[in-house]
Amino acid sequence: MQKIKPFDHLILILGTLFLCLPVFMALMSSTHTAIDIHSNGLFLTPGDNAGPTYTKVLTARGGFTGDVTGLRMLMNSMIMGIGFAVGKIVLSMMAAYALVYFRFRFATVIFWAIFTTLLLPLEVRIMPSYQVMSTLGLLNTYTGLIVPLLASATGTFFFRQFFKSVPDELLEAARIDGAGPVKFFIDILVPLSRTMMAAIFIIMFIYGWNQYLWPLLMTTDETFYTLMRGIKSILQVWVGSQIPDYNEAFALAVLAMVPPVAVVVIFQRMFIKGLTESDK
Amino acid sequence: MAHLSLTSVGKTYAGGVDAVRDVNIEIADGEFIVLVGPSGCGKSTLLRMVAGLESVTHGDVRIGDRVVNRLEPADRDIAMVFQNYALYPHMNVRDNMAYGLKNRGETKSVIAERVAEASRMLELDPYLDRKPRALSGGQRQRVAMGRAIVRQPAAFLFDEPLSNLDAKLRVSMRGEIRRLQRRLGTTSLYVTHDQLEAMTLADRLVVLNGGRVEQIGAPLEVYHKPASVFVASFIGSPAMNLIDARVEAGRVLVGSHDIAPAATDAGPVTLGLRPEDLSLASTGLPVAVEHVEELGAQRIIHGEVAGQPIAIADSSASELGETVHVAATPGKIHLFARDTGRRIDLAAAATGLAHAV
């Protein structure tokens, strides 16, 4: 057995505190009033203002036009997150299927072309993308928010690697059993990729959830506000002697954290399985 | 049930490599044919061409009376058992067996009936709801066979189905496959590199080397009359001794030792002697003993004669000196032409065989 080393534990404890304290602080501070926070700084102890703050954040109509609530923002973020995750999984699975199982010319070249786009962040192509969407008249729509970002090099890459690890005999057995390309994909590959899909779902959900710049550009209609933009707008009220609603910003941040955490907790076992072992 | 026929079948890969050349085999209905050969001899390629997993570049493959060269595997009315079983990991045993039937659009009652029958035959009943990963190797192999059986195909194709099992299980599964095939009477094509498996299973053996057929024949025929040096060395364990010899004046000579009479033209030959056809004698070919493998029932004496290795299967318990003398059983010597490696027929000379010296 390993000897327990106090120093190692100290480092681990410090690391945990370093990661968890800010989150805890945000949670605790959100239960105080804005004035309290403004005059006394951040809190590590619970306050008594939790109820009103969270109710207000979720239900009070705010924003420029005054008709966007926290719940609305939560829903928008959810649509973004799930839309991204599901869309990206479907698209990249089909792309990877074509790349791995169909023999066509330049498949490798095409794969590497897709792969190199991994190196290009969204910001590089944000202007042309915006131009295309605006010409198509898709500004201020969920379609415009989600579809342009669906092509995923990461997802295609992961699925390609996974499909390559599926033994050829399985395909051959399926062919003898009379499964055509579509049937093989749906009956064999999709169920086998479940863990992989869970892994990609987590990554892509969080990617979609955290989008800030893209929705900022694509939507001018406040009904498309996401949580990320909501937090920002709360802190933007530095006008005159007004105090920003720190507590509300914290509350929104905490709320914004819950769904991704839930997704990770739910899918975590499959996530680890998907990235480390194949179910064969 | 159907007969199978391969007519000058060949496979040339895109790079111009000939994996299989000019194979002609007629397989009768219900026959068990084993394709045997060292790795890379094209036996798996040949099987996969019959299955439809590789395209046929030359010749015709017929199953029943249909030329199937261009048919999809599923339409060829065959079933295949793979080396690594290739069971669908996410389906339970029942679904694994039923999948092919479902795709063919069989009714639920037919599927249930066939699966039940196969699982009873293979004693898989207690495992029907398990996933393949919860089964042992032998059980997985049985499921793979069950998947083949439920289709009631014209032919079974086996691609080294036993090589992932341990030695003991292999022997029992071997018997099981043979019994099952007899019972179902389905034409079978079986690929293996294990000559023992080949000998015990086959109605007829097809020995392949370098993409060509070396010999087709019943196991004992192949064993007793190997058509070439390659077949001689491949079939039989321990392998046949192949010794450079020459024929002079109707006698086979190794060095200066007279082995046996041979009614063939004078010149260099390769002499084939099975270890079990050699016995210790007071006079005869002198063998310098190098080492001895004790197998219990017998021992294999490895030695050297005229600078060439030789093995003798000996079941006597006599003390061995540094040199022993061995004699060949009359009529059990094989001669092969040195240049082509083909067998020289000694039948004509058999009557005149004297005792080996």
Boltz contact constraints between the chains, C-beta under 6 A:
constraints:
  - contact:
      token1: [A, 169]
      token2: [B, 82]
      max_distance: 6.0
  - contact:
      token1: [A, 169]
      token2: [B, 84]
      max_distance: 6.0
  - contact:
      token1: [A, 169]
      token2: [B, 86]
      max_distance: 6.0
  - contact:
      token1: [A, 170]
      token2: [B, 86]
      max_distance: 6.0
  - contact:
      token1: [A, 172]
      token2: [B, 53]
      max_distance: 6.0
  - contact:
      token1: [A, 173]
      token2: [B, 86]
      max_distance: 6.0
  - contact:
      token1: [A, 175]
      token2: [B, 73]
      max_distance: 6.0
  - contact:
      token1: [A, 176]
      token2: [B, 73]
      max_distance: 6.0
  - contact:
      token1: [A, 176]
      token2: [B, 80]
      max_distance: 6.0
  - contact:
      token1: [A, 177]
      token2: [B, 99]
      max_distance: 6.0
  - contact:
      token1: [A, 177]
      token2: [B, 100]
      max_distance: 6.0
  - contact:
      token1: [A, 177]
      token2: [B, 103]
      max_distance: 6.0
  - contact:
      token1: [A, 178]
      token2: [B, 74]
      max_distance: 6.0
  - contact:
      token1: [A, 178]
      token2: [B, 100]
      max_distance: 6.0
  - contact:
      token1: [A, 178]
      token2: [B, 103]
      max_distance: 6.0
  - contact:
      token1: [A, 178]
      token2: [B, 104]
      max_distance: 6.0
  - contact:
      token1: [A, 179]
      token2: [B, 103]
      max_distance: 6.0
  - contact:
      token1: [A, 191]
      token2: [B, 90]
      max_distance: 6.0
  - contact:
      token1: [A, 192]
      token2: [B, 90]
      max_distance: 6.0
  - contact:
      token1: [A, 279]
      token2: [B, 89]
      max_distance: 6.0
  - contact:
      token1: [A, 280]
      token2: [B, 89]
      max_distance: 6.0
